[in-house]
Amino acid sequence: MRLIATLFFAFAMTTAQAEESRVISADGAITETIIALGAGAQLAGVDTTSHYPPEVISELPKVGYLRSLPVEGILSLKPTQLITTEEAGPEQTLEQIAAAGVDVVRLPVVRDVTSALARIRRVGELVGQQDEAKRLTRDIAEEVDTLKQNMAQKPPARVLILLAAGDHGVMLGGKDTAADALLLSLGLQSALPDVTGFKPASREALLASNPDAIVIAEARPGQFRPDQWPELTQLRAWRQGNRVTANAMMLLGFGPRLAKALQTVAATIPDETTLSDAGTGAHAH
């Protein structure tokens, strides 16, 4: 009886803690992680980069964009904790929120599998779901390992990643971005070795890239219009079907859908490539 009473007390305390915890998540991947860990009930609000899963997000108040968070909008939701990343701001806002008694936690921006798994475990600690975080990270790690083994059987490939981001137009994903990090996680090369950061796409750059595969990351469904980019649709990779259009947060967020993101990219890579020399980018025709 004593054991049962102890277990019941522990459960009651956990439930009470969850009810008292009011979390605002200001980062789409962190929001996804909280929900994937079964702690969605703790969310009091989310930022505008949070879209998934839509059935949960649609019910939650939005507090603005993570780089320009509003003090009043956040404090009005009476949060106990704000979980965000080092990209969040402005700094003064975060200081004011912390001064009001809210636990402000800024997690690192992650750009590789190991860091992504570590962040999931950290979020698990913050929302009291450590065991679920261990299970989720173990599953992701196993899927990623299998995927990397399969990719090792394919020839080296150069991939073009485009980000269709609404008002920002279509951007080329270069070095030092989540797009490039995604490719590196699979042992792939960028078709744009001379581009750093996200740069506006030009028709000349698309033609010069001549990739083996094309990945288009859309912030919202339907934001990329192939008919507006004839130079892209003329590329060999596009014509041969070595391409995919998928959700940008899933592809570039390094969140709980990381294994799916890597699988999505891997599926575009041809088993046989016309690359004659991956190192120099020379193509055989």
Salt bridges, closest charged atoms under 4 A:
GLU32 OE2 - ARG257 NH2 2.64
GLU87 OE2 - ARG67 NH2 3.38
GLU91 OE2 - ARG106 NH1 2.84
GLU125 OE1 - ARG122 NH1 3.06
GLU132 OE2 - ARG135 NH2 2.56
ASP139 OD2 - ARG135 NH1 2.82
ASP212 OD1 - ARG236 NH2 3.70
ASP227 OD2 - ARG225 NH2 3.28
GLU231 OE1 - ARG203 NH1 3.32
ASP271 OD1 - LYS154 NZ 3.84
